[in-house]
């Protein structure tokens, strides 16, 4: 009897090894993952599909958070609408009537996002849009936390920068202009990482120097970093390079440099 038991035990262990090997061969690409949930009112997009939509510009992308939160940091290309009236701050919901003013085409692709898997704002808005007859409503339920964690920078607006500059003294402001222009005039307390010194790859060029000389907060990579400069393309280039270096709270400003330099006078 013991021999039979040992035989079955060996067979069972062998079976587990085979099954385990089978599972370990399967690889999951985190960029193609979603948050599994039951009774979805609107289908979810993976980060890869959402990134395509952001790049292509073929959808209305709505940030379902309050205006100031959007202004401080939002996914590039996303817009914000006014809140639904009569609700408390705890149950903040974007106003569907405001969305209808943006597009009355109920076949238009609309993508919603908010503060991640535990945030219900996008869920509430998707339900309201479906009720109004919009048929191409999608959610990036992973939201801005995962967007940043996967190495993509956010964008910020002037009002958000003003708020951060006056309230958060731990934030780091990066001027992406050439070194000579930075020396002529710059925002008080800002540091210079010229866009034309950025090189491809990790731990290389000006970014490596900035990590070593103290321009970048290597002791706390959750520090908010705001990049600005002559134009959005240059600022975004530096912001993307920083995000790829595991600084996961980076945003860039797409507006006028004059607005940033005026912050010292406020």
Number of C-alpha atoms within 10 A of each C-alpha: 6 7 8 9 10 11 12 12 12 12 12 12 12 12 12 12 12 11 11 11 11 10 10 8 8 8 7 8 8 11 15 12 15 16 12 9 8 5 6 12 17 21 15 23 21 18 21 14 15 21 16 12 18 18 12 9 11 12 19 20 24 22 26 29 23 17 16 13 14 23 20 21 23 27 24 18 16 18 15 21 21 16 19 16 10 8 10 9 9 6 12 19 24 25 18 18 16 14 18 14 10 11 13 11 12 16 12 15 17 21 26 24 29 26 19 18 19 10 16 18 21 28 20 16 25 27 15 18 22 15 10 13 12 19 16 17 24 22 25 27 28 22 22 22 14 18 21 20 15 16 20 24 31 26 24 25 18 17 14 17 21 17 13 17 18 11 10 11 10 12 18 21 22 24 27 29 23 16 15 9 14 18 10 7 9 19 16 10 11 17 19 21 24 23 22 14 15 18 15 8 10 13 13 12 13 17 22 15 14 16 15 12 9 11 17 23 18 15 9 9 16 14 17 20 23 27 29 27 28 18 15 18 15 20 26 25 18 30 30 19 22 24 22 18 18 18 25 24 23 29 30 31 27 21 16 14 17 10 10 19 13 12 15 12 5 6
